[in-house]
Amino acid sequence: MNFVVANPTGLCFGVRRAIGMLEEALGRYGEVYSLGSPIHNPPEVERLVNIGLKIADCVSDVTEGSAAFIRAHGISRAERDDLNSRAGVVVDGTCPFVRIAHERAESLSKEGYRVVVLGDPEHPEVRGILGYINGEYMVISSEEEIGADARYERLGILSQTTQREATFAAAVSRLVLQSGEIKVYNTICRATIERQESIMRMSAAVDGVIVLGGRNSANTRKLVEIAESLGVPTLWIERSDEVDWGWLSGRESIGVAAGGSTPDWLIKDLTGKLKRL
Ligand code: SF4
């Protein structure tokens, strides 16, 4: 049996950077509060909790004077201000690409545009972006949510970083026709798209795919859906000890892909076992 690993796969730049900053802070302060789970991967969260990570649901759960961490998704300006005045030290792991979306939202709002954010209104990244808008805004998940008769004077458009480019383009094309003036910032990050394209390429060349990633990870679920939609038998696991070794028998080539929140050590653990097999 041969196996190949999708390329690129696993941690994106922003999450890798944030987790590196968190590990450094844990080494320095011993105990660090993260606002929300720092990564959608239970084994990695378990590892971080074992070395001092505390998860806070909101700023008031952070012990006064302690060390606090902002995850890659970022937070709103108001939350940041609250956190700065409560924590003794704040380690900011906000992905630089998410920071750009904050800056764009803020500048559009200051310039008087009604801001349109393409994304999931419940996602923490979108809630963070909205926190930089002072005036009017709306959040849409596709162009179908734009009323056919709606007319706008000045619209400023941007996107949650993980949205699909085609969905963004469709929304912009529609809004161009319904607005007097429009300003568009493409704030999509290609990391997610590149991981989806890599599993597509790989799935065509193997007779089974193992997707490694948290069951609470939306981007991992998407990779599973892509592989399944291409008709290749797919196994979704969180860690290598969940592999059904019988499932591998008779397969000549296996592809391995990992969600954007799956750390390297979990990938190495799986590929090490496959190599030994
Ligand atoms: S997907 Fe892109 S924007 Fe989001 S954390 Fe990763 S690198 Fe940053």
Boltz pocket constraint, residues with backbone or C-beta under 6 A from the ligand:
constraints:
  - pocket:
      binder: B
      contacts: [[A, 12], [A, 13], [A, 14], [A, 15], [A, 72], [A, 73], [A, 95], [A, 96], [A, 97], [A, 98], [A, 161], [A, 162], [A, 189], [A, 190], [A, 191], [A, 192], [A, 260]]
      max_distance: 6.0
